[in-house]
């Protein structure tokens, strides 16, 4: 008899982001261990796109309690702090049902960047939201410490991520260095990703950006020398990673960055800032460089041994991610 985990999320299953990627990758591992993951997501309700940021879905989660009860779950995990996550949190709290939560995104910083809401207001909300949780899962020890510094209470656990090396396999061995140094970014094309800092280097490198988002049109108009390639998956995505001389992660608002370890898994070193995510993943001088100047970090990465980069990435596995998730579930009652 399988144990059922109900994951409650404000993300549609077809979205491409860290939350969806994480749960898709642990589903098979969960099943092999005798667990069944089921979801409550925006597709089960009426929803609209968030103004100015269509990747975020705003739902009206009516009768969510009926859906929670119908899942007949042994464990509940609330993955996001949006309308569905909030409604589920309130319902469970009211009825004495225990659950745990995860903190995937620096939500207050994100909201400030997109909608100019002061961080102190949003931190008050997310602190209240997660303090109802039996356990809070976040991406790294740095983020554990940061949440504690913002007066989050209770048990906060560092929850690692992994790489699916079966699906992320390049079609061939790409020669390096490229004739013209090639730098890659993969992810949402949105303001909080700080892509201007990379695109400003368009005259120094061939810059390829994989992904899409609400800031793409502005960036394309402002930086005609940058190649915007849209979404890529499977071998096409793996080839983009492997062909690049350096992967650049310009964001200062993420908590991890699965794309960083995806780049490392094919031997591509990573340049970024010394912020949560890169500082928890990168080995300075081995798998990448971090500093105040992206150009300086990129140039240093060009000299790294790609074989050593790939070898150092072996510790990032979805099995570890699933094991940590499983071991930190809480009983409903």
VOPAGU-2260 file (C-alpha; in pm, 1 decimal, decimal comma):
REM VOPAGU-2260
SITE   aa  ch    i         X         Y         Z
SITE  UNK   A    0       0,0       0,0       0,0
SITE  UNK   A    1     143,7     333,1    -108,7
SITE  UNK   A    2     184,5     636,4     115,4
SITE  UNK   A    3      26,1     946,3     -39,6
SITE  UNK   A    4     190,4    1288,7     -35,4
SITE  UNK   A    5     -28,7    1583,3    -131,1
SITE  UNK   A    6     174,8    1867,4    -283,7
SITE  UNK   A    7     -10,0    2198,2    -297,0
SITE  UNK   A    8     133,6    2449,4    -542,5
SITE  UNK   A    9      53,1    2769,4    -730,2
SITE  UNK   A   10     239,9    2635,1   -1035,9
SITE  UNK   A   11      85,4    2459,6   -1333,2
SITE  UNK   A   12     249,6    2123,4   -1409,3
SITE  UNK   A   13     358,5    2237,1   -1757,2
SITE  UNK   A   14     544,7    2542,1   -1628,0
SITE  UNK   A   15     923,6    2549,1   -1650,8
SITE  UNK   A   16    1068,5    2661,8   -1319,7
SITE  UNK   A   17    1256,5    2527,1   -1020,3
SITE  UNK   A   18     949,4    2420,5    -822,6
SITE  UNK   A   19     796,4    2216,3   -1105,6
SITE  UNK   A   20    1134,7    2071,4   -1205,4
SITE  UNK   A   21    1203,8    1957,7    -850,2
SITE  UNK   A   22     881,0    1764,6    -804,9
SITE  UNK   A   23     886,4    1613,4   -1153,7
SITE  UNK   A   24    1231,2    1473,6   -1082,1
SITE  UNK   A   25    1148,1    1317,4    -746,3
SITE  UNK   A   26     816,2    1160,1    -852,9
SITE  UNK   A   27     971,1     840,7    -994,0
SITE  UNK   A   28    1203,3     806,2    -694,4
SITE  UNK   A   29     907,3     849,2    -461,9
SITE  UNK   A   30     710,7     581,5    -646,8
SITE  UNK   A   31    1003,5     338,2    -624,1
SITE  UNK   A   32    1001,7     394,0    -247,2
SITE  UNK   A   33     628,8     324,7    -214,6
SITE  UNK   A   34     506,4     685,4    -215,8
SITE  UNK   A   35     251,5     846,7    -446,0
SITE  UNK   A   36     267,5    1224,0    -506,0
SITE  UNK   A   37     -59,4    1396,2    -596,4
SITE  UNK   A   38    -118,8    1765,4    -653,6
SITE  UNK   A   39    -354,0    2053,7    -599,7
SITE  UNK   A   40    -257,9    2320,7    -854,8
SITE  UNK   A   41    -410,7    2616,2   -1046,1
SITE  UNK   A   42    -544,5    2388,5   -1319,7
SITE  UNK   A   43    -810,7    2270,6   -1073,3
SITE  UNK   A   44    -946,4    2623,0   -1021,1
SITE  UNK   A   45   -1020,4    2940,8   -1211,6
SITE  UNK   A   46    -704,6    3148,1   -1247,3
SITE  UNK   A   47    -556,6    3449,1   -1424,2
SITE  UNK   A   48    -203,7    3556,4   -1510,5
SITE  UNK   A   49     -45,9    3796,8   -1263,5
SITE  UNK   A   50     -30,1    4152,5   -1402,0
SITE  UNK   A   51     306,2    4210,9   -1567,2
SITE  UNK   A   52     423,3    3856,0   -1493,1
SITE  UNK   A   53     213,7    3594,4   -1676,5
SITE  UNK   A   54     426,7    3304,4   -1548,9
SITE  UNK   A   55     270,7    3358,4   -1204,3
SITE  UNK   A   56     -86,9    3228,1   -1175,4
SITE  UNK   A   57    -343,7    3387,9    -944,8
SITE  UNK   A   58    -614,0    3135,9    -856,0
SITE  UNK   A   59    -947,1    3147,1    -676,1
SITE  UNK   A   60    -911,1    2825,1    -471,9
SITE  UNK   A   61   -1275,9    2772,9    -382,8
SITE  UNK   A   62   -1364,4    2465,0    -175,6
SITE  UNK   A   63    -997,9    2377,1    -136,1
SITE  UNK   A   64   -1079,9    2191,7     186,0
SITE  UNK   A   65   -1287,0    1941,7      -9,9
SITE  UNK   A   66    -995,4    1877,1    -242,5
SITE  UNK   A   67    -755,5    1836,7      49,4
SITE  UNK   A   68    -984,0    1583,9     217,3
SITE  UNK   A   69   -1049,7    1400,1    -110,6
SITE  UNK   A   70    -676,2    1343,9    -159,2
SITE  UNK   A   71    -681,1    1119,3     150,6
SITE  UNK   A   72    -312,6    1196,6     195,0
SITE  UNK   A   73     -75,8    1079,4     465,8
SITE  UNK   A   74     138,4    1393,2     434,0
SITE  UNK   A   75      80,7    1746,7     304,7
SITE  UNK   A   76     347,6    1970,1     157,6
SITE  UNK   A   77     265,4    2332,5      66,1
SITE  UNK   A   78     521,0    2436,1    -194,6
SITE  UNK   A   79     432,9    2800,8    -263,6
SITE  UNK   A   80     305,6    3111,0     -84,1
SITE  UNK   A   81      49,9    3218,8    -347,9
SITE  UNK   A   82    -331,4    3210,9    -325,3
SITE  UNK   A   83    -357,5    2830,7    -333,5
SITE  UNK   A   84     -80,9    2786,2     -79,7
SITE  UNK   A   85    -238,4    3048,7     146,2
SITE  UNK   A   86    -587,3    2894,7     126,3
SITE  UNK   A   87    -447,6    2548,5     204,5
SITE  UNK   A   88    -239,1    2685,1     490,7
SITE  UNK   A   89    -542,7    2853,0     648,7
SITE  UNK   A   90    -766,2    2548,0     603,1
SITE  UNK   A   91    -511,5    2308,2     754,7
SITE  UNK   A   92    -437,3    2546,2    1041,8
SITE  UNK   A   93    -808,3    2586,8    1117,4
SITE  UNK   A   94    -870,1    2210,9    1119,4
SITE  UNK   A   95    -555,8    2111,3    1307,3
SITE  UNK   A   96    -394,6    1933,9    1013,1
SITE  UNK   A   97     -14,5    1945,7    1014,9
SITE  UNK   A   98     192,5    2008,6     703,5
SITE  UNK   A   99     536,3    2123,1     598,1
SITE  UNK   A  100     637,4    2393,0     349,9
SITE  UNK   A  101     923,0    2487,1     119,1
SITE  UNK   A  102    1087,0    2822,7      50,6
SITE  UNK   A  103    1205,2    2812,9    -311,6
SITE  UNK   A  104    1228,1    3181,3    -403,9
SITE  UNK   A  105    1336,5    3495,4    -222,6
SITE  UNK   A  106     973,0    3600,8    -233,4
SITE  UNK   A  107    1001,2    3946,1     -69,0
SITE  UNK   A  108    1289,4    4045,8    -296,4
SITE  UNK   A  109    1097,5    3915,9    -598,3
SITE  UNK   A  110     781,7    4110,6    -508,3
SITE  UNK   A  111     983,7    4427,2    -451,2
SITE  UNK   A  112    1157,0    4394,0    -787,9
SITE  UNK   A  113     834,4    4332,8    -980,9
SITE  UNK   A  114     571,6    4531,2    -790,6
SITE  UNK   A  115     780,3    4765,5    -569,4
SITE  UNK   A  116     626,5    4637,0    -244,8
SITE  UNK   A  117     859,6    4701,3      52,6
SITE  UNK   A  118    1039,3    4385,0     162,2
SITE  UNK   A  119     944,7    4431,8     528,6
SITE  UNK   A  120     574,8    4391,5     442,3
SITE  UNK   A  121     624,9    4075,2     240,5
SITE  UNK   A  122     861,5    3929,2     499,8
SITE  UNK   A  123     587,5    3973,3     759,2
SITE  UNK   A  124     358,2    3765,1     540,0
SITE  UNK   A  125     601,6    3485,1     449,5
SITE  UNK   A  126     724,7    3462,3     808,8
SITE  UNK   A  127     363,8    3413,6     925,8
SITE  UNK   A  128     298,7    3167,9     639,5
SITE  UNK   A  129     594,0    2939,7     714,4
SITE  UNK   A  130     574,5    2962,5    1091,3
SITE  UNK   A  131     258,1    2748,6    1067,2
SITE  UNK   A  132     468,5    2476,5     909,0
SITE  UNK   A  133     587,0    2161,5    1085,0
SITE  UNK   A  134     915,9    2197,1     897,9
SITE  UNK   A  135    1042,5    2452,4     646,8
SITE  UNK   A  136    1250,1    2313,9     361,4
SITE  UNK   A  137    1476,6    2562,5     185,1
SITE  UNK   A  138    1750,3    2515,7     -68,3
SITE  UNK   A  139    2082,4    2564,2     112,4
SITE  UNK   A  140    2240,6    2620,0     452,4
SITE  UNK   A  141    2293,0    2983,5     352,9
SITE  UNK   A  142    1917,2    3018,8     308,1
SITE  UNK   A  143    1854,9    2841,8     641,3
SITE  UNK   A  144    2070,6    3105,0     809,0
SITE  UNK   A  145    1907,7    3387,6     615,0
SITE  UNK   A  146    1555,3    3282,5     711,1
SITE  UNK   A  147    1660,4    3259,2    1074,4
SITE  UNK   A  148    1802,0    3611,4    1047,2
SITE  UNK   A  149    1454,8    3724,4     937,6
SITE  UNK   A  150    1302,7    3573,8    1255,1
SITE  UNK   A  151    1161,4    3257,7    1098,1
SITE  UNK   A  152    1103,6    3006,1    1374,5
SITE  UNK   A  153    1066,2    2630,9    1393,4
SITE  UNK   A  154    1271,5    2367,1    1215,0
SITE  UNK   A  155    1436,6    2487,9     894,1
SITE  UNK   A  156    1607,8    2225,6     678,7
SITE  UNK   A  157    1851,5    2260,3     387,1
SITE  UNK   A  158    1699,6    2065,8      95,6
SITE  UNK   A  159    1941,9    1999,0    -191,1
SITE  UNK   A  160    1868,3    1961,9    -564,2
SITE  UNK   A  161    1993,9    1735,1    -840,9
SITE  UNK   A  162    2050,7    1680,9   -1211,7
SITE  UNK   A  163    1882,2    1430,6   -1442,7
SITE  UNK   A  164    2192,3    1327,9   -1634,6
SITE  UNK   A  165    1996,4    1078,4   -1847,6
SITE  UNK   A  166    1784,3    1345,8   -2012,9
SITE  UNK   A  167    2049,0    1618,9   -1996,5
SITE  UNK   A  168    2298,2    1447,2   -2225,5
SITE  UNK   A  169    2470,7    1641,6   -2508,4
SITE  UNK   A  170    2465,0    1500,2   -2861,4
SITE  UNK   A  171    2845,3    1520,5   -2891,1
SITE  UNK   A  172    3164,1    1651,6   -2732,4
SITE  UNK   A  173    3178,8    2019,5   -2816,6
SITE  UNK   A  174    3524,5    2172,0   -2881,9
SITE  UNK   A  175    3648,3    2446,2   -2650,9
SITE  UNK   A  176    3722,1    2728,7   -2643,8
SITE  UNK   A  177    3484,7    2863,5   -2907,1
SITE  UNK   A  178    3636,2    3090,8   -3171,3
SITE  UNK   A  179    3447,9    3374,9   -3004,3
SITE  UNK   A  180    3397,5    3321,1   -2627,8
SITE  UNK   A  181    3040,9    3199,0   -2572,8
SITE  UNK   A  182    2846,9    3268,4   -2253,2
SITE  UNK   A  183    2509,5    3109,9   -2172,4
SITE  UNK   A  184    2218,7    3191,0   -1942,8
SITE  UNK   A  185    1922,3    2955,5   -1893,0
SITE  UNK   A  186    1608,2    3051,1   -1700,5
SITE  UNK   A  187    1325,3    3299,5   -1675,4
SITE  UNK   A  188    1377,1    3620,3   -1867,2
SITE  UNK   A  189    1248,7    3858,4   -1602,8
SITE  UNK   A  190    1364,3    4162,5   -1410,8
SITE  UNK   A  191    1457,0    3984,6   -1089,2
SITE  UNK   A  192    1711,6    3772,9   -1280,7
SITE  UNK   A  193    1937,4    4080,2   -1329,4
SITE  UNK   A  194    2001,8    3995,1   -1694,3
SITE  UNK   A  195    2108,3    4349,5   -1783,4
SITE  UNK   A  196    2434,1    4280,6   -1598,1
SITE  UNK   A  197    2508,2    3999,7   -1844,9
SITE  UNK   A  198    2361,8    4157,0   -2159,8
SITE  UNK   A  199    2576,2    4468,5   -2112,0
SITE  UNK   A  200    2872,6    4247,7   -2205,6
SITE  UNK   A  201    2731,4    4180,7   -2554,4
SITE  UNK   A  202    3034,3    4330,8   -2729,8
SITE  UNK   A  203    3279,6    4106,0   -2544,4
SITE  UNK   A  204    3118,9    3762,9   -2584,2
SITE  UNK   A  205    2864,1    3568,1   -2783,4
SITE  UNK   A  206    2577,2    3567,1   -2534,4
SITE  UNK   A  207    2300,5    3307,8   -2567,3
SITE  UNK   A  208    1988,9    3328,7   -2351,0
SITE  UNK   A  209    1765,6    3022,0   -2325,8
SITE  UNK   A  210    1419,9    3075,6   -2180,2
SITE  UNK   A  211    1141,5    3328,3   -2198,8
SITE  UNK   A  212     958,4    3574,0   -1979,3
SITE  UNK   A  213     805,8    3917,4   -1938,3
SITE  UNK   A  214    1135,0    4107,3   -1978,5
SITE  UNK   A  215    1238,0    3949,0   -2307,9
SITE  UNK   A  216    1101,9    4219,3   -2542,5
SITE  UNK   A  217    1271,7    4497,8   -2348,6
SITE  UNK   A  218    1603,5    4315,3   -2341,5
SITE  UNK   A  219    1587,9    4224,9   -2711,6
SITE  UNK   A  220    1530,8    4590,0   -2803,9
SITE  UNK   A  221    1806,1    4714,1   -2573,2
SITE  UNK   A  222    2069,7    4448,2   -2653,9
SITE  UNK   A  223    2053,2    4354,8   -3025,6
SITE  UNK   A  224    2381,4    4164,0   -3000,2
SITE  UNK   A  225    2238,0    3904,1   -2760,4
SITE  UNK   A  226    2084,3    3581,9   -2896,5
SITE  UNK   A  227    1745,2    3500,9   -2741,0
SITE  UNK   A  228    1677,1    3134,2   -2816,5
SITE  UNK   A  229    1349,1    3069,1   -2633,3
SITE  UNK   A  230    1281,5    2750,6   -2442,1
SITE  UNK   A  231    1496,8    2441,7   -2499,4
SITE  UNK   A  232    1459,9    2091,1   -2359,0
SITE  UNK   A  233    1633,2    1753,9   -2365,5
SITE  UNK   A  234    1928,4    1718,4   -2603,2
SITE  UNK   A  235    1882,6    2070,2   -2740,5
SITE  UNK   A  236    1917,3    2215,6   -2391,0
SITE  UNK   A  237    2210,3    1988,3   -2308,5
SITE  UNK   A  238    2388,8    2102,0   -2626,0
SITE  UNK   A  239    2337,5    2466,9   -2529,9
SITE  UNK   A  240    2499,6    2398,9   -2192,9
SITE  UNK   A  241    2784,7    2194,7   -2340,7
SITE  UNK   A  242    2859,5    2431,0   -2629,3
SITE  UNK   A  243    2902,0    2732,7   -2400,6
SITE  UNK   A  244    3245,8    2817,6   -2268,0
SITE  UNK   A  245    3094,4    2964,7   -1951,5
SITE  UNK   A  246    2752,0    2967,1   -1789,8
SITE  UNK   A  247    2659,4    3297,3   -1625,1
SITE  UNK   A  248    2416,7    3323,4   -1333,6
SITE  UNK   A  249    2359,9    3697,9   -1280,7
SITE  UNK   A  250    2066,3    3668,1   -1039,5
SITE  UNK   A  251    2098,6    3798,1    -684,9
SITE  UNK   A  252    1744,6    3697,9    -582,5
SITE  UNK   A  253    1743,1    3317,5    -620,4
SITE  UNK   A  254    1782,4    3066,8    -339,4
SITE  UNK   A  255    1959,3    2796,6    -542,3
SITE  UNK   A  256    1962,4    2778,9    -923,1
SITE  UNK   A  257    1913,5    2427,9   -1062,8
SITE  UNK   A  258    2052,7    2561,9   -1390,8
SITE  UNK   A  259    2390,8    2606,6   -1219,9
SITE  UNK   A  260    2429,5    2238,5   -1144,4
SITE  UNK   A  261    2289,8    2146,5   -1486,8
SITE  UNK   A  262    2571,6    2351,1   -1644,7
SITE  UNK   A  263    2831,5    2192,8   -1416,7
SITE  UNK   A  264    2706,6    1842,0   -1503,2
SITE  UNK   A  265    2830,4    1881,5   -1863,5
SITE  UNK   A  266    3156,1    2047,9   -1760,2
SITE  UNK   A  267    3065,7    2412,5   -1815,2
SITE  UNK   A  268    3205,2    2639,9   -1541,1
SITE  UNK   A  269    2981,1    2903,8   -1384,9
SITE  UNK   A  270    3032,6    3275,2   -1321,5
SITE  UNK   A  271    2812,2    3461,1   -1075,4
SITE  UNK   A  272    2791,9    3688,9    -777,6
SITE  UNK   A  273    2878,4    3587,3    -422,8
SITE  UNK   A  274    2514,6    3539,4    -317,8
SITE  UNK   A  275    2291,0    3248,8    -202,1
SITE  UNK   A  276    2288,3    2983,4    -469,9
SITE  UNK   A  277    2633,7    3026,5    -622,8
SITE  UNK   A  278    2812,2    3038,9    -286,3
SITE  UNK   A  279    2647,9    2710,8    -183,3
SITE  UNK   A  280    2714,1    2529,8    -511,2
SITE  UNK   A  281    3036,0    2656,8    -665,9
SITE  UNK   A  282    3387,6    2560,0    -563,1
SITE  UNK   A  283    3584,9    2878,1    -623,6
SITE  UNK   A  284    3860,5    2816,8    -876,4
SITE  UNK   A  285    3739,8    2462,9    -952,7
SITE  UNK   A  286    3383,4    2482,6   -1085,5
SITE  UNK   A  287    3350,7    2859,4   -1120,4
SITE  UNK   A  288    3424,2    3206,5    -995,1
SITE  UNK   A  289    3219,6    3462,7    -801,1
SITE  UNK   A  290    3278,0    3832,7    -748,0
SITE  UNK   A  291    3153,0    4185,3    -802,8
SITE  UNK   A  292    3253,1    4183,8   -1172,4
SITE  UNK   A  293    3080,0    3931,8   -1397,8
SITE  UNK   A  294    3331,0    4003,8   -1673,7
SITE  UNK   A  295    3622,5    3919,7   -1445,8
SITE  UNK   A  296    3454,1    3599,1   -1325,4
SITE  UNK   A  297    3368,5    3494,0   -1681,7
SITE  UNK   A  298    3725,1    3550,7   -1801,2
SITE  UNK   A  299    3862,8    3344,2   -1511,9
SITE  UNK   A  300    3615,0    3062,6   -1584,4
SITE  UNK   A  301    3750,4    3036,1   -1940,9
SITE  UNK   A  302    4072,0    2892,4   -1793,7
SITE  UNK   A  303    3916,4    2618,0   -1581,0
SITE  UNK   A  304    3949,6    2245,2   -1652,2
SITE  UNK   A  305    3609,5    2127,4   -1779,8
SITE  UNK   A  306    3680,7    1765,6   -1683,7
SITE  UNK   A  307    3730,8    1872,3   -1321,1
SITE  UNK   A  308    3413,3    2080,8   -1336,4
SITE  UNK   A  309    3210,7    1781,3   -1452,4
SITE  UNK   A  310    3365,8    1547,2   -1196,4
SITE  UNK   A  311    3292,1    1785,6    -909,9
SITE  UNK   A  312    2923,5    1797,5   -1004,8
SITE  UNK   A  313    2862,6    1428,0    -929,4
SITE  UNK   A  314    2739,8    1498,5    -574,6
SITE  UNK   A  315    2425,3    1673,3    -699,9
SITE  UNK   A  316    2161,8    1398,7    -738,8
SITE  UNK   A  317    1784,1    1382,6    -729,6
SITE  UNK   A  318    1812,5    1076,1    -505,4
SITE  UNK   A  319    1961,6    1295,3    -232,1
SITE  UNK   A  320    1687,1    1550,5    -291,9
SITE  UNK   A  321    1412,3    1289,6    -255,5
SITE  UNK   A  322    1570,0    1132,8      53,5
SITE  UNK   A  323    1581,3    1469,7     231,2
SITE  UNK   A  324    1222,4    1544,2     130,5
SITE  UNK   A  325    1099,2    1203,7     250,7
SITE  UNK   A  326    1285,2    1225,4     580,7
SITE  UNK   A  327    1130,1    1563,3     662,6
SITE  UNK   A  328     764,3    1486,3     599,3
SITE  UNK   A  329     532,4    1541,8     896,2
SITE  UNK   A  330     225,9    1343,5     998,5
SITE  UNK   A  331    -104,6    1520,0     931,1
SITE  UNK   A  332    -245,4    1454,4    1276,4
